[in-house]
Amino acid sequence: MGQEIAIGDKVTVRKSANVPLSFKGTVEKLYTNAAMLTIDSFDEADAMMVEDLKHKTVINYKHILKGGKAVIPPTPEDKK
């Protein structure tokens, strides 16, 4: 089973066909299908891309790992 994700969590993102770079980051904001992450550490070869992104990016939950395990998207809260 996956890990729950919350603002402030330290996470890892792996490079894939849909994600242009691997990095470690911090969760800044949670959305329905993705999270905004601050890019904390990354490969030096990706420095220009990270600078272009202003050290932030939005990543789908399926590409985020917390403690080496997949994350569980937050459950939507009832809006009144």
VENDA-V760478 format. One record per residue. D_FIRST is the distance of its C-alpha to the first C-alpha in Angstrom with 1 decimal. Layout:
((D_FIRST) (D_FIRST))
//
This chain:
((0.0) (3.8) (6.9) (9.6) (12.7) (16.3) (19.8) (20.8) (17.6) (18.2) (16.3) (16.9) (17.9) (18.8) (21.9) (21.7) (24.0) (23.0) (22.8) (26.1) (25.2) (22.7) (22.6) (21.2) (21.5) (21.2) (19.9) (23.1) (22.4) (19.7) (20.6) (19.3) (17.9) (18.4) (19.1) (22.4) (22.2) (25.0) (25.4) (26.0) (26.3) (26.9) (29.0) (32.7) (33.2) (31.2) (33.3) (35.4) (32.4) (30.8) (34.2) (34.6) (31.3) (32.7) (29.6) (27.4) (25.4) (23.0) (19.9) (17.6) (14.0) (13.0) (15.1) (13.9) (12.0) (11.8) (12.2) (11.6) (8.0) (7.7) (8.5) (8.4) (12.1) (14.2) (15.5) (19.2) (21.6) (24.6) (27.5) (30.8))
//
